[in-house]
Amino acid sequence: MISLKGLAAGVHHYVWTLGQDFFDQFGNRDLREAHVEARVALEKQADRMMLEVALEGSVLRSCDRCLGDIRVPIDYCAPVALQFGKNIPTEDWEQDGEIILLEPTEAELDLSQYLYDSACVSLPLQSLHPQGQCDPEMEKKIAELTVN
Ligand SMILES: [Zn+2]
């Protein structure tokens, strides 16, 4: 939660630790023992705010092959623009990141959903142990099933 009221012009830095509690809020049972550090640099300009969002950490997931635990790194960095009002930015506004639209009266910025989505997006589609490092018991069972 960033308080936008009375925020001075210039750059402000925020750091949050996103633990498992944070991910549990979104009901994602795919991610366990999450530990992610979120760093946000917010630059307040005259008519908008620019954010640089970085996520770094890891979560525990299940290996897609052996179902064993596997720690997956999270490494994400992206620019975000905050635009007040409902107007879509004009074309001359150069923009290569995401845009979050805010009501001009909004006093607080809640980045939870954005941070959660970004963390999920940064995960690989598949979580697999490196070749040969899967749970040997499961490997055996998988091999048996494949033969049958
Ligand atoms: Zn595995």
Residues whose N, C-alpha, C, O or C-beta is under 5 A from the ligand:
A	BS01	ZN	C63 R65 C66 L67 G68 H129 Q133 C134 D135
